[in-house]
Every structure is written in C-alpha cells, then in structure tokens.
Amino acid sequence: MDLNAMSSAELKQLQADLENAIDARQKEDLRSAHLAAEKAVGEFGFSLEDVFPSAVKRPKGKAVPKYRNPGNPDQTWTGRGRKPKWVYEVLQAGADLTDLEIT
C-alpha cells in the first residue's frame, strides 16, 4: 500500500478504519483473555470473583437527597458535588445549610 499516493481523504478514511479495527480486536482479545482466565482459575475450583474480589463491579446506588430548596420543593441536592445555584442563593440570603436539610 503506497501511502504517498493516497489523498488526505483516503488517508483519513484509512485511519478511521484502522481505529475501528483496533477497537474491535482489543474487545475480542479482552474477551478471549477473560475466558482463558476463567478457565485457568476454574481448573483449581475457583471463580474469577474468588481470586479477584476487588474486580467485581458493584453498582452504585443513587444518592438520596439531603437538602431541599424551601422556595421550590422540587429542587433537591444530595450534598455531593458542586452546590446548585439555588443553594448559593439561599445561603447568601442569610439561611444556614442546616435549614435546608430534609427531615
């Protein structure tokens, strides 16, 4: 394949095709490695979860709201991440964060 004879559009298409092929191959290789690892630990009577307990993905539960906007009860905040604009506004109006707690 003579890359020098190809146009930039052809080269970009080739690059996109290569990236897709690499992604597909990596997914297949990962799946094959996972199956081989399962087989290997299975020969000793274990599962992958037994050997690698930290590798088990546990879904995170949705955080429960801890604060509610007194002016609009539909607006809540879990206390995680950045404070919403309404929290800043209520705090600047003189309220305390404990005043916003959901009881």
C-alpha positions in Angstrom: 0.0 0.0 0.0 1.6 3.3 -1.1 0.5 5.9 1.4 2.2 8.7 -0.5 -0.1 8.1 -3.5 -3.3 8.4 -1.3 -5.3 11.6 -0.9 -5.8 13.1 2.5 -9.5 12.0 2.4 -8.4 8.4 1.7 -5.8 8.6 4.5 -8.4 9.8 7.0 -10.7 7.0 6.0 -7.9 4.5 6.4 -7.2 6.0 9.8 -10.8 5.7 10.8 -11.0 2.1 9.5 -7.8 1.2 11.4 -9.2 2.7 14.7 -12.4 0.7 14.3 -10.4 -2.5 13.6 -8.1 -1.9 16.5 -11.1 -1.3 18.9 -12.8 -4.5 17.6 -9.6 -6.5 18.0 -9.0 -5.2 21.5 -12.5 -6.1 22.6 -12.2 -9.6 21.2 -8.7 -10.0 22.8 -10.1 -8.9 26.1 -13.0 -11.3 25.8 -10.6 -14.1 25.0 -8.3 -13.3 27.9 -11.3 -13.2 30.3 -12.4 -16.7 29.1 -8.9 -18.0 29.4 -8.6 -16.6 32.9 -11.9 -18.1 33.9 -10.8 -21.5 32.6 -7.5 -21.3 34.4 -8.9 -20.5 37.8 -11.7 -23.0 37.2 -9.1 -25.7 37.0 -8.4 -25.0 40.6 -12.0 -24.9 41.6 -12.3 -21.1 41.9 -14.1 -18.3 40.0 -12.6 -15.0 39.0 -14.6 -13.4 41.7 -12.9 -15.7 44.3 -9.4 -14.8 43.0 -10.0 -11.1 42.3 -12.8 -9.9 44.6 -11.9 -6.2 44.0 -12.5 -6.7 40.3 -16.2 -7.4 40.9 -18.1 -4.3 39.8 -20.8 -3.3 42.2 -23.4 -0.8 41.0 -23.5 2.4 43.0 -26.9 3.3 44.4 -28.4 6.6 43.6 -27.6 9.2 46.3 -30.5 10.2 48.5 -31.2 14.0 48.5 -30.3 15.7 51.8 -31.3 19.2 51.1 -34.4 20.8 49.6 -35.0 24.3 48.2 -37.6 25.9 50.5 -38.8 28.1 47.6 -39.2 25.2 45.2 -39.5 21.8 46.9 -38.9 20.0 43.5 -35.2 21.2 43.7 -33.1 18.9 45.9 -29.4 18.3 46.4 -27.6 15.2 47.7 -24.7 17.2 49.2 -22.3 15.7 46.7 -20.5 17.6 44.0 -20.9 21.3 43.4 -23.6 23.2 45.2 -26.5 24.1 42.9 -27.2 27.8 42.2 -30.3 27.8 44.4 -28.1 26.6 47.4 -25.8 29.6 47.0 -28.7 32.0 46.6 -30.4 30.7 49.8 -27.2 30.8 51.8 -26.4 34.4 50.6 -29.9 35.3 51.7 -28.9 34.5 55.2 -30.0 30.9 55.7 -27.8 28.2 57.1 -27.2 24.9 55.3 -28.9 23.0 58.1 -32.1 25.0 57.4 -32.2 23.2 54.0 -31.9 19.7 55.4 -34.7 17.2 54.6 -36.0 15.7 57.7 
